[in-house]
Amino acid sequence: MTNARIVGALRSLESTVLARQGMALPLLAIVVVSAADLAAGRDHYIGPGMVVAPALAGITTTWRRTLLVAVLGLVAQTSLAPYNGVTQVRDWVLLTGQLATYIVVSLVSAYIAWRRETGQRAFTAITSVAEAAQRALLRPPGDRVGDVRLAVRYVSAADAAQIGGDLYSVLDTPHGVRALIGDVRGKGLDAVQTSAVVLGAFREAAYDEGGLTCVAQRVEASVQRHVVSGEFATALFAEFDGPGSVEFLHYGHVAPLRITPDGTVTTLNPPDPWVPLGLGRLVKGTAVPWRSALGGEDVLVLCTDGVIEARSPVDGSFYPLAERVGALVAGLAQNLEAAVERVYADLLRHAGGSLGDDVVLLLLAPARPPTRPV
């Protein structure tokens, strides 16, 4: 079964479960009003309170179930009428007016439920398109690319969307495993378009160019050619071209972190920071790559500024990634999925459960060669 079908099946199941759960409250309202009417005795008619049942159904379940609740409430009211002394013609005229009001409220509630369902279906369709666009543009890799293990969390802050201005890519090329993480200025469709330009240029250049500097220059040229003047994207390029080290190239992006097996965190600041992609015409020269040692059990943490700029709703403090990530990731070089889940969960706790910006968390580590039998 394809991912799209799996997602669709899960959403259908979720909708069914929620709809059935939504019936509980309006049905309980019918029972409570009926019991209260019986308990109050023949001198007190509480039947008009039955109008709360279809009103609750209109906001908790489907329009068809709302009509069902309305019918059940109508039956309950008419059944209670003789108990409350409605036996004469004038009493039935009064009850008919009350029931007419009840029917109007029920129809309005069903209409509200129908509009809500229609909106939910439209939202689901938009989300499905966004997910397809995300997969087509980002092309999420598996948990291993060449000789590198990886795990990633990508979260878009845009409403009804799964993709925004943050980007990443990890490719196994003839020159080694090459990775890119970036953050486009702004949000929305313009940011997505810039992301597409950066990722498309990187995927072509990563296979063709022999040096990381040449790869970045190809991407820079593409951004200047196809992106509106003044727009830019921060980026960090990485190349795993041999054991024991990794090469980086910095374009105004968040510095990577290296975590050793004992949890020691080292910020790999670039010796010569460079301007973001798209602004190269404003300066002279080119970005200078640098190397960092990388042990077999070390983990690299790459992220966008949505991570380190996530604020706590309690005191407004930024998320202290460098201070917390060591304890969260230590010893998990061979289980990066668990590591990235721990970091992301800690980030959400710090931010109070919601993020105000796009976020990419990318964890990379050397893949140990398979153990040979003795």
Secondary structure, DSSP 8 states (H G I E B T S, - for coil): --HHHHHHHHHHHHHHHHHHHHTHHHHHHHHHHHHHHHHH-TT---GGGGGHHHHHHHHHS-HHHHHHHHHHHHHHHHHHTGGGT--SHHHHHHHHHHHHHHHHHHHHHHHHHHHHHHHHHHHHHHHHHHHHHHHHHH----SEETTEEEEEEEE--STT-S--SEEEEEEEETTEEEEEEEEESS-HHHHHHHHHHHHHHHHHHHHH-SSHHHHHHHHHHHHHHHS-TT--EEEEEEEE-STTEEEEEEEB----EEE-TT--EEE---SS----BT-GGGSSS----EEEE--TT-EEEEE-HHHHT-B-TTT--B--HHHHHHHHHTT-TT-HHHHHHHHHHHHHHHTTT--SS-EEEEEEEE--------
